[in-house]
Amino acid sequence: MLSAGCRSVADMISEPTGRAAGPYDAAFLPRLRMSFRAAPEPVMEPVSKFGGQPVWLDAPAWPVHPRTGEPLVFIGQFRVPGDEVRLAYLFLHEEGVVMGGDTPEDGEAVVLVQPGGRIPTFASIGSPDTRGRTLWRWGPDDEEVPVEWLTDLTPVPPELDEAANQAAACFRPRQNGGPRAEFPEGEWPRDFLGGEAIYPNHQASGIDDSWLFLCQFEDRGEMEEDPFFLNFGYGSGFLFLSSDHLEGRFMWDCS
């Protein structure tokens, strides 16, 4: 998770705020930008990453498709904010255009939390020796090449953080009837952990107010320099945790 010269994980990871009311509030602060660094060797430590193999902290529990039994694709693992070292693992079904299914609870997108987490009731878990595909990118001959990228967390510059807050605020009136905020000019972070989410269509579809926003990341993969392939219809994926941090949900939204 850390590159040379970065501060310790304890210093860099967001912390629970203890005052979020649901997916439209900042449950974890500060907002930290995620950047990607190719792993020089297979990652065996409980750090945030995309691709590779899951670093299980409890017994292996690879989810499978609830109807076909096909193993879901391992997308990555993400540190859960707090003092204890815990991970949220993301698995998605991949077929056709987009990844992750139509709703957060159709079994085609599964978030597992370890150690000590709850397996979602809709999730189908394979046998202990189940292994599926991992995250990939396009190779030079259009083959799918497995990848593994460490995720570095760095502070968001104040001006970009403010722009992200303004973008989130633009969508907030749709939820609580407050005054409409001015949409920010310029850029804001697209891959980040903590802070308030920026939902392309103004809502966390299928996610109720009991869920806390953890992180979001854009789809990518069409450009040669892209680190991996994710398809959310030119949108973003969003991870959420339960209020006790023992269970997770995922949704995607296109712009």
N, C-alpha and C positions, 0 to 999 in steps of 0.2 A: 504494500500500500504506500510505502514511503520511498521517495527517491533520495539520493545523497544530499545531505544538507537540510532536509526537511525536519520539522520538529517531531516529537514522539506522537504515536497514535493517540494517546490520552489527551495531548494538547490539541490535536487537529480534528478529532471527530466531534460532530455536533453533540449537544447534550439535551436531554428531555427538558422541556419548559415547565411541564406540570400544570399547564393552564389551557391547553388546546381543547376546543369543543368539538372538533371533527376535522374532516379533510380540507376545509377551507381556511383553517388557522395554521399558524406556525407551531408545530408540535415539538420541533427540534431546532435549536439555534447554536451557532450561527449557520447561515447558508454557506455551504462550501462547494466550490466548483470541482467537478470530476474531470480529470484528464487521464489519458491512457498511455501506458508504457509497456512495450513488448516484454513479456517475461523471458529472461535468458535461459531458464530451465523450468521444469514442471514445478508449480507452486504447491508447497506442502503445508504452509502456515495458514492460520485462520484470518486472512486478510481479505479486503474487498478486491474483486477481480471479475472480469468477463471471460468466459470460456474456460478451457482446460477441464479438469475433473473437480467435482465438489470435494472440499476438505470437510468431511463429516466430523461433527463434534459429539454426536450420538451415533447409534447404529445407522448404517446406510438405509435410505428410504426413497428410492428413485420412483417418482410418480409415472403412471402409465395412463394412456387414454382410457376413459371410463367405458367406452363402447368397443374399441378395437383391441385394447390391451397393448398397443404399441407404446414403447417408452417415449416420454416427452423429451424435448431437447433441453439440455442444461444450458442456460443463458449466463448465469453468473451468481456470485454470492456477495453479500453486502453486510458490513459490520452494523450491528444494532447499537445505537447510542446508549451509553451507560457505562458503569464501571466494569461490569462483567463482560468477558469476551464471548460474544454471541453472534451468530450469523443468520441472515435471512437468505435462503436459496431460492432462485427463480427458475422454473421449468415451464416451457411453452410448447404447445402443439404447433407444428408448422405444416401447412398444406395450402397450396395455391398462393394467393396474394398476400395475406396478412397472417400474423402470428398471434396466438393467444385466445382464440375463440371470440364469441359474441358477448358474453357476460362474464363478470368476475367469478361466478360460481357454477360454470358449466363443466368444470373438470379439465378444460383445455389450457388453463393457466393455473399453476399451483405454486404457492409460496410456502416454504417450510422454514420454521425457526428452530434452531438448536443452540445449546442444549436445553432440554426441558420444555420445548414448545408443544403446541397442540397441532395435530394433523387435521386440516379442515375436513368437515364431514363429507363434502362432495368429492374429495380427492381419492383416487385409486392408487394404491401403492403396490409396486411389483414385489417379487420375491427378493430376499437379501442379496442375491447375485445379479439382479437386474442392472443393466448398463445401457444407456442410450447415446445418441449423438450429442456432441457438444457444439458450441457456437463456432461459426466458420466464416470464411471470406471467399470471394471468387479468386481462383488462381488464373495464371496466364492462358490456360486452355479451357477456361470456364468450368474447371473442376472445383469442387467444394473443399477448401483446405481448412482443417481445424486450426483454431487460434487460441491463444491465452494472453490476456492483457491485464497487467496490474492497474489498479485504479488509484491514482494519487489525488489526495484532497488538498486543496489550497484555498486560502481566503479569497473571497470575491472582492475585487476592488470596490470601494464605496459607491462610485458612480454607477457601476453595473448592478450592484445590489439594490440601489435605490430604483433603477430602471426596472428590475425584476419585481420589486414591491409594487411599483406603479402599474405594471402589466397585470399582476395578480389583482390589484385593487379595481382595475377596469372591469373585471368579471364578477367581483364580489357583489355589486348591487343587484345582480340577477338573483342572488341568494337571500339577501336580507332587506332589500328595498332602500338601501342607503343612497347617498348622492353619487352620481356618476363621476369617476375620476378621469383625468386627461390621460389619453394613451401616450406612453413615452415614445420619444423619437430615438432612433438608433438601436443598438443591440443590447441584449441582456443574456445572461447565461442560459444555455440550453440543456446542459447536463449538470445536475447539482443534487446535493444531499442537504436536507434541512430547509428551513424557511417556509414560505408559502409556495404552493404549486401554481403553475401557469397553465390553465386548461384551455386548449384551443377552442372548444365549444362551450365554455362558461360553466361546466359542471363536471363533477366526478361521477360519471354515469355508472349506476349500479352500486355505488359505495355510499353507505349511509353515514350519519354523523357519529357513529361509534368508532370509525376508523381514522387513524392518524396518518397524515402524509409523511412518507420517509424520503423518497427521492424520485427524480424523473430523468429520462434520457431520451434523446432523439433517435429515430431510425436512421440508418445509413447503410452503405454497401455498394452503391452504384459507381462511385469514384474509385480509381485505382488506389488512391492513398487512404481510403477508409479502412479502419482497423478490423471491422467485422461487418457482417450482414444482419440487419434487423429490418423488418418491414412492418410498419404500422400505418401504411397508407399516407406516407409523408407526414407523419405525426410523431407522437411521443408515447413512451410507456411510463407508467406510474406505479410505484410500490407503496403499500400502506401496511401499518401494524395495528393490532388491537390495542386497547388502552393499557393492557397489562404486558404488551410486547411479546406475547406468546404465540400469536397467530398472524398470518399475513394474507393480503389480497393484492391482485394486480389488475390493472385496466389499461387499455390503450385508447388513444383518441387521435383522430386525424385532423389536420388543419384545413 
